[in-house]
Amino acid sequence: PLDSVSSHLHSQHPPLLRSLCLSRMSETEVENQSGPVEVPDIDKYVTGSASGDLPTGTQQVVAKLLVSNSIAGSVIGKAGANIEQLQRSSGARVQLSRAGEFYPGTSDRVLLLSGSLHAVLTAIFLILEKISRDASASAAANGAKRVVKKPEEAGQAQVKLALSRRLCGLLIGHKGQTVRDFIVDSGSTIRVQSLNELTPSDPERTITVSGARDQVLRAVALILNTLSMHEGYSSYMETTLQLATNQGVVLPPRASSSKNVLANVRTQLTLFMPDDDVGAILGKKGQNLVEVQQSSRVTIKISDRAKMDPTTNEREVTISGVYSAVKLAEAMIAEKLSVARSQARSREGAASEDA
């Protein structure tokens, strides 16, 4: 059964089909057994440097967090009470993968936060505060028992983010300069997953931010703010939320080269697609095509319109690469087509109503 939840923030998102739980929001206080939590001035994490600040924090962002099962349970609360309160208090939309469904290759569940930068940072603050309070309560319950302190129990915080390879490169910057600037600015420790830890078909890398809570929040604000200013970010955010709603996972499962003997075999897949669908694959100024190629590490070639079959108006889309990467690219293309067709139907419906 799904973890208990309430309703959606945005009416345009259809009911959740598989593995995420969501609900509604507003307010600025959260209550638990230790009393209300006062939310600080979140703007202090957004402003105050030359790193491209947007003082209002109103830009829309999405943060894909990886959390342990125990933290996920703490976020949900009894009968979903905590997750509902978290959304009301922060103004962010909260989606959590179902019990037993983990981020590939880990035992972590996926916690997806979306909304304004201010709302997402507020949600992360409240989650870190809840973790800290639970740790204190656990220590008190243990009484004189000596326990080994985890980072969050020692006044430290940690946030682990998953991000597409392409956007991860943007955060790293030329020769690592951007991420070094973030470390100096925030005082936190930021570790970006090495490419050596990934397979060619892995679409994402993890970013682990550690330090005092204020340092971590500042670093996350810098990361999300920088991403929000990139021209391809809105497309990434839309695809991420659409996948989360329709499939219950943010990206297709990663292929395992140890389990699939074909994973690293070079292959080629040719799709015959209507010209309109090719436009959806290309995206504005070719952004979608670049995103799919960089995320899946394949080469995609699309035949010219001059060579299009005049009877079917179809063009050839050829995907080349190792087998696992080609399958990932195919899944990403299918999802982008699904989003484009859904948007087209919505526009047609709106046009007929106006008529």
C-alpha positions as CSV (number, residue, x, y, z in Angstrom):
1,P,0.0,0.0,0.0
2,L,1.1,3.6,-0.6
3,D,2.3,5.7,2.2
4,S,-0.6,7.8,3.5
5,V,-0.9,11.2,1.9
6,S,-3.4,13.9,1.2
7,S,-3.8,15.8,-2.1
8,H,-1.8,17.6,-4.8
9,L,-0.5,21.1,-4.7
10,H,-1.2,21.7,-8.4
11,S,-4.4,20.6,-10.0
12,Q,-2.7,20.1,-13.4
13,H,-0.8,17.1,-12.1
14,P,-2.9,13.9,-12.4
15,P,-3.3,11.4,-9.5
16,L,-0.2,9.5,-8.6
17,L,-0.2,6.2,-10.4
18,R,2.6,4.2,-8.7
19,S,5.0,5.1,-6.1
20,L,5.0,8.7,-4.9
21,C,3.1,10.3,-2.2
22,L,2.1,14.0,-2.1
23,S,-0.2,16.5,-0.5
24,R,-1.0,20.2,0.1
25,M,0.6,23.2,1.9
26,S,1.1,26.8,3.4
27,E,1.9,28.2,6.9
28,T,5.3,28.7,8.6
29,E,5.3,26.4,11.7
30,V,5.6,22.7,12.3
31,E,4.7,21.0,15.5
32,N,5.9,17.7,16.9
33,Q,6.4,16.3,20.3
34,S,9.1,18.9,21.1
35,G,6.9,21.8,20.3
36,P,6.7,24.2,17.3
37,V,9.7,24.7,15.0
38,E,10.4,28.3,14.1
39,V,11.4,28.7,10.5
40,P,14.3,31.2,10.1
41,D,14.6,33.9,7.5
42,I,15.3,31.6,4.5
43,D,16.4,34.6,2.4
44,K,19.7,34.7,4.2
45,Y,20.7,31.5,2.4
46,V,19.7,32.9,-1.0
47,T,21.4,36.3,-0.8
48,G,24.8,37.6,0.2
49,S,27.3,36.6,-2.5
50,A,28.3,37.4,-6.1
51,S,27.2,33.9,-7.2
52,G,24.2,35.1,-9.2
53,D,21.8,35.7,-6.3
54,L,18.0,36.0,-6.9
55,P,17.0,37.7,-3.6
56,T,13.3,36.9,-3.8
57,G,13.9,33.1,-4.1
58,T,10.8,32.8,-6.2
59,Q,12.4,30.9,-9.1
60,Q,11.0,27.4,-9.6
61,V,13.3,24.5,-8.7
62,V,13.3,20.8,-8.1
63,A,15.5,18.9,-5.6
64,K,15.9,15.2,-5.8
65,L,17.1,14.0,-2.3
66,L,18.2,10.6,-1.4
67,V,17.3,9.7,2.2
68,S,17.6,6.6,4.4
69,N,14.5,4.5,5.1
70,S,14.5,5.8,8.8
71,I,14.5,9.4,7.7
72,A,11.8,8.7,5.1
73,G,9.7,7.3,8.0
74,S,10.3,10.4,10.0
75,V,9.3,12.6,7.1
76,I,6.0,10.7,6.6
77,G,5.0,10.4,10.2
78,K,2.0,8.5,11.5
79,A,-0.7,8.2,8.9
80,G,1.2,10.7,6.7
81,A,0.7,13.5,9.3
82,N,4.3,14.8,9.1
83,I,4.4,14.9,5.3
84,E,1.2,16.9,5.2
85,Q,2.5,19.3,7.8
86,L,5.8,19.7,5.9
87,Q,4.0,20.7,2.8
88,R,1.7,23.2,4.6
89,S,4.6,24.7,6.4
90,S,7.1,25.0,3.6
91,G,4.9,25.6,0.5
92,A,6.8,22.9,-1.4
93,R,5.4,19.9,-3.1
94,V,6.8,16.7,-1.5
95,Q,6.9,13.4,-3.3
96,L,8.4,10.2,-1.7
97,S,9.1,6.9,-3.2
98,R,7.2,4.0,-1.8
99,A,8.5,1.7,1.0
100,G,10.8,-0.9,-0.6
101,E,11.5,1.2,-3.7
102,F,15.0,2.5,-3.6
103,Y,17.3,4.7,-5.8
104,P,19.2,2.3,-8.0
105,G,22.3,0.8,-6.4
106,T,21.5,2.1,-3.0
107,S,19.2,1.5,0.0
108,D,18.0,5.1,-0.1
109,R,14.5,6.3,-1.0
110,V,13.9,9.3,-3.3
111,L,12.5,12.5,-1.8
112,L,11.5,14.9,-4.5
113,L,10.9,18.5,-3.5
114,S,9.6,21.1,-5.9
115,G,8.3,24.7,-5.8
116,S,10.0,28.0,-5.3
117,L,13.6,28.1,-4.2
118,H,12.4,29.6,-0.9
119,A,9.8,26.8,-0.4
120,V,12.2,24.0,-1.2
121,L,14.9,25.4,1.2
122,T,12.3,25.8,3.9
123,A,11.3,22.1,3.4
124,I,14.9,21.0,3.7
125,F,15.4,23.1,6.8
126,L,12.3,21.5,8.4
127,I,13.5,18.0,7.4
128,L,17.0,18.6,8.9
129,E,15.4,20.0,12.1
130,K,13.1,16.9,12.4
131,I,16.2,14.7,12.0
132,S,18.0,16.6,14.7
133,R,15.1,16.5,17.1
134,D,14.5,12.8,16.5
135,A,18.2,12.2,17.2
136,S,18.0,14.2,20.4
137,A,15.0,12.3,21.5
138,S,16.7,9.0,20.8
139,A,19.7,10.0,22.8
140,A,17.6,11.0,25.7
141,A,15.7,7.7,25.6
142,N,19.0,5.9,25.7
143,G,19.8,7.7,28.9
144,A,23.3,6.9,30.1
145,K,23.9,4.4,27.3
146,R,26.9,5.5,25.2
147,V,26.1,5.7,21.5
148,V,28.2,6.6,18.5
149,K,27.0,9.9,17.1
150,K,26.0,10.3,13.5
151,P,26.8,13.6,11.8
152,E,23.3,14.9,12.3
153,E,23.5,14.0,16.0
154,A,26.6,15.9,16.5
155,G,25.2,19.2,15.3
156,Q,26.1,18.4,11.7
157,A,23.8,18.0,8.7
158,Q,24.1,16.2,5.4
159,V,22.0,16.4,2.2
160,K,22.5,14.0,-0.8
161,L,21.2,15.2,-4.1
162,A,20.9,13.2,-7.4
163,L,21.3,15.3,-10.6
164,S,21.6,14.6,-14.3
165,R,25.2,14.3,-15.6
166,R,24.9,17.3,-17.8
167,L,23.7,19.6,-15.0
168,C,26.3,18.1,-12.7
169,G,29.0,19.3,-15.1
170,L,27.6,22.8,-14.9
171,L,27.9,22.8,-11.1
172,I,31.5,21.5,-11.2
173,G,32.5,24.3,-13.6
174,H,35.8,24.6,-15.5
175,K,38.4,22.6,-13.7
176,G,36.2,22.4,-10.7
177,Q,36.1,26.1,-10.1
178,T,32.4,26.6,-9.6
179,V,32.1,23.8,-6.9
180,R,35.2,25.2,-5.2
181,D,33.6,28.7,-5.0
182,F,30.5,27.1,-3.5
183,I,32.6,25.4,-0.8
184,V,34.4,28.6,0.1
185,D,31.2,30.6,0.1
186,S,29.2,28.1,2.2
187,G,31.9,26.6,4.4
188,S,30.4,23.2,3.7
189,T,32.0,20.1,2.2
190,I,30.7,19.2,-1.2
191,R,31.5,15.8,-2.8
192,V,30.5,15.1,-6.4
193,Q,30.3,11.4,-7.3
194,S,33.3,10.4,-9.5
195,L,32.7,9.3,-13.1
196,N,34.7,6.2,-12.2
197,E,31.9,5.1,-9.9
198,L,29.4,5.2,-12.8
199,T,28.6,3.0,-15.8
200,P,28.0,4.5,-19.2
201,S,24.2,4.0,-18.8
202,D,23.9,5.8,-15.4
203,P,22.0,9.0,-16.2
204,E,22.7,10.8,-12.9
205,R,25.5,11.6,-10.4
206,T,25.1,12.3,-6.7
207,I,26.2,15.4,-4.8
208,T,26.7,15.1,-1.1
209,V,26.7,18.3,1.0
210,S,27.9,18.1,4.6
211,G,28.6,20.6,7.4
212,A,26.7,22.7,9.9
213,R,23.0,23.1,9.0
214,D,23.4,26.7,7.9
215,Q,26.4,25.8,5.8
216,V,24.5,23.0,4.1
217,L,21.5,25.1,3.4
218,R,23.6,27.9,1.9
219,A,25.4,25.3,-0.4
220,V,22.1,23.8,-1.5
221,A,20.8,27.4,-2.2
222,L,23.8,28.1,-4.4
223,I,23.4,24.8,-6.2
224,L,19.7,25.2,-7.0
225,N,20.1,28.9,-7.8
226,T,22.8,28.2,-10.3
227,L,20.8,25.4,-11.9
228,S,17.7,27.6,-12.2
229,M,19.6,30.1,-14.3
230,H,20.6,27.5,-16.9
231,E,18.6,27.6,-20.2
232,G,18.0,23.9,-20.1
233,Y,16.9,23.7,-16.5
234,S,13.1,24.3,-17.1
235,S,13.0,21.3,-19.5
236,Y,14.9,19.1,-17.0
237,M,12.5,20.1,-14.2
238,E,9.4,19.4,-16.3
239,T,10.7,16.0,-17.4
240,T,11.7,15.1,-13.9
241,L,8.3,15.9,-12.5
242,Q,6.4,14.3,-15.3
243,L,8.4,11.1,-14.9
244,A,7.8,11.1,-11.2
245,T,4.1,11.4,-11.6
246,N,3.6,8.9,-14.5
247,Q,6.2,6.2,-13.7
248,G,6.8,6.5,-9.9
249,V,10.5,6.9,-10.6
250,V,12.4,10.0,-11.7
251,L,14.5,8.3,-14.4
252,P,14.4,4.8,-16.0
253,P,16.1,2.1,-14.0
254,R,19.8,1.9,-14.7
255,A,21.1,-1.2,-16.6
256,S,23.5,-3.4,-14.8
257,S,26.5,-4.6,-16.9
258,S,27.1,-7.4,-14.4
259,K,23.6,-8.8,-15.0
260,N,23.1,-8.1,-18.6
261,V,25.8,-9.6,-20.9
262,L,24.6,-7.2,-23.7
263,A,25.0,-4.0,-21.6
264,N,28.4,-3.0,-23.2
265,V,27.8,-4.4,-26.7
266,R,27.7,-1.7,-29.3
267,T,24.4,-1.5,-31.1
268,Q,22.3,0.8,-33.3
269,L,18.5,1.4,-33.1
270,T,16.6,3.1,-35.9
271,L,13.2,4.6,-35.2
272,F,10.8,5.8,-38.0
273,M,8.9,8.8,-36.6
274,P,6.4,11.4,-37.9
275,D,8.0,14.8,-38.5
276,D,5.9,16.3,-35.6
277,D,7.4,13.8,-33.1
278,V,10.9,14.6,-34.3
279,G,10.3,18.2,-33.3
280,A,9.5,17.0,-29.8
281,I,12.7,15.1,-29.6
282,L,14.7,18.1,-30.8
283,G,13.1,20.6,-28.4
284,K,13.7,24.3,-28.4
285,K,17.0,25.0,-30.2
286,G,17.8,21.3,-30.0
287,Q,17.9,21.3,-26.1
288,N,16.0,18.0,-25.8
289,L,18.3,16.2,-28.2
290,V,21.4,17.5,-26.4
291,E,20.0,16.4,-23.0
292,V,19.2,12.9,-24.2
293,Q,22.6,12.4,-25.8
294,Q,24.6,13.7,-22.9
295,S,22.6,11.9,-20.2
296,S,22.6,8.5,-22.0
297,R,25.9,8.9,-23.8
298,V,24.7,7.9,-27.2
299,T,24.9,9.5,-30.6
300,I,21.5,10.4,-32.2
301,K,21.2,11.2,-35.9
302,I,18.0,12.5,-37.5
303,S,17.5,12.3,-41.3
304,D,16.9,15.5,-43.2
305,R,13.4,16.6,-44.2
306,A,14.5,16.3,-47.8
307,K,14.8,12.5,-47.3
308,M,11.5,12.2,-45.5
309,D,9.1,9.5,-46.9
310,P,6.4,11.6,-48.7
311,T,3.7,9.1,-48.1
312,T,4.1,8.8,-44.3
313,N,6.0,12.0,-43.5
314,E,8.3,9.9,-41.4
315,R,12.0,10.6,-40.7
316,E,14.7,8.2,-39.4
317,V,16.0,8.7,-35.9
318,T,19.2,6.5,-35.4
319,I,20.5,5.9,-31.9
320,S,24.1,4.5,-31.6
321,G,26.0,3.4,-28.6
322,V,26.4,0.5,-26.2
323,Y,23.2,-1.5,-25.7
324,S,22.3,-0.3,-22.2
325,A,22.8,3.4,-23.2
326,V,20.7,3.0,-26.3
327,K,17.9,1.5,-24.2
328,L,18.1,4.4,-21.8
329,A,18.0,6.9,-24.6
330,E,15.0,5.1,-26.1
331,A,13.1,5.4,-22.8
332,M,14.0,9.1,-22.4
333,I,12.8,9.8,-26.0
334,A,9.5,7.9,-25.3
335,E,9.0,10.0,-22.2
336,K,9.6,13.3,-24.0
337,L,7.1,12.3,-26.7
338,S,4.5,11.4,-24.0
339,V,5.0,14.9,-22.4
340,A,4.8,16.7,-25.8
341,R,1.6,14.8,-26.9
342,S,0.0,15.5,-23.5
343,Q,0.7,19.2,-23.8
344,A,-0.6,19.2,-27.4
345,R,-3.9,17.6,-26.3
346,S,-4.2,20.2,-23.5
347,R,-3.7,23.0,-26.0
348,E,-6.3,21.5,-28.4
349,G,-8.8,21.2,-25.5
350,A,-8.3,24.8,-24.5
351,A,-8.7,25.9,-28.1
352,S,-12.0,24.0,-28.5
353,E,-13.3,25.5,-25.3
354,D,-12.4,29.0,-26.5
355,A,-14.2,28.3,-29.8
